[in-house]
Amino acid sequence: MAVLALFIQVVSFRYVHAAQIAPVYSFSALGGQYFYGGQKASLMGNLSAMAAPGIRFNKKWELFPTISSSYQGTKQVVDLVGAGTLFQEQMDHRVGAKGVYTLKDRRWKLKPSFGYRAQLLKETADEKWGGGLFDYRRADLGLETEYAYKDPFAVRASFHYAMTTFPNYTSLESRAAFSLQGQDLARELVGDKVLVTNAYLFRLSAEAPYRGAVLEGSYALLSQYFPKQHVVDAAGNLTSPLRSDMTHALELGAKLPFEVAPRARLLASFDLGYTRSTSNQNSYDALRAQFQEGYYDYSEFRVSPGARLLMGNPDRPVTMGLGMMFW
């Protein structure tokens, strides 16, 4: 796959009626092409744009609204390519805003936020935008508290609520007038609103200096509730309890800067992550007449070393990065 990339970012400052505005605009364009043996190649591209006009009303109140859109017509280098490609094209649009209220001692900050996201997915080339089976909409509200015990190091606690809906999703099984061998397939996904999710996220994070390095850590607890998805029992029937998932995520990291030349600095990093997710939902394979308990449970462990080289003006350096992830 050949890639051509263009990235533009503009930052400017101005004053409007005593409010300081610092708008940030960014635009990127990536061109890519697949080459398959015996088939004609097609040139596609990825586009993304973002506008975020930061506004400071006074010493206490700041507002950071954002609007962003992206289109993906070809896979990125890090994505799986080939027969496993799930979607031909996709678009992602989001609007949101975060407020920052600084208390008198300037160590405490409150950050309320809200957002709305719409993702459109095309599984086939002839599918129309807005009609994708897995198109979804997500609305979220959040509040974060930050305590800067030693600037710029801080401790943060946040809580978020999000509701995700799939306006077009209806399983093929729900439309069928019969069942296979007397049992339905993937019974937990029967219906037209079974993927609707209410999610509650609680997160703690902090960073601290240690012998020239910066240590970072975070813990997140995610609880998800599916108000229209019933639990499958050992006989393959739907029972009255509803599906609920619980996810724990722990992340630890360290960053260590080095000065390799008068105008060149190296920032080395090493990150660890562990995720454990459990669900009360099961599944039933009607073809094999097999009950699969804990079907959605999983654990994940991640290791990610990396380094970034910053050269030139310290305020606006040229950066180059190299990283690896194993999970």
Salt bridges, closest charged atoms under 4 A:
GLU62 OE2 - ARG56 NH2 3.12
GLU89 OE2 - LYS122 NZ 3.30
ASP92 OD2 - ARG117 NH2 2.45
ASP140 OD2 - ARG94 NH2 3.54
GLU144 OE2 - LYS111 NZ 3.56
GLU146 OE1 - LYS111 NZ 2.76
GLU146 OE1 - ARG156 NE 2.96
ASP184 OD2 - ARG187 NH1 2.35
GLU207 OE1 - ARG156 NH1 3.09
GLU216 OE1 - LYS255 NZ 3.05
ASP245 OD2 - ARG243 NH2 2.72
GLU251 OE2 - ARG302 NH2 3.42
ASP285 OD2 - ARG288 NE 3.65
GLU300 OE2 - ARG302 NH1 2.83
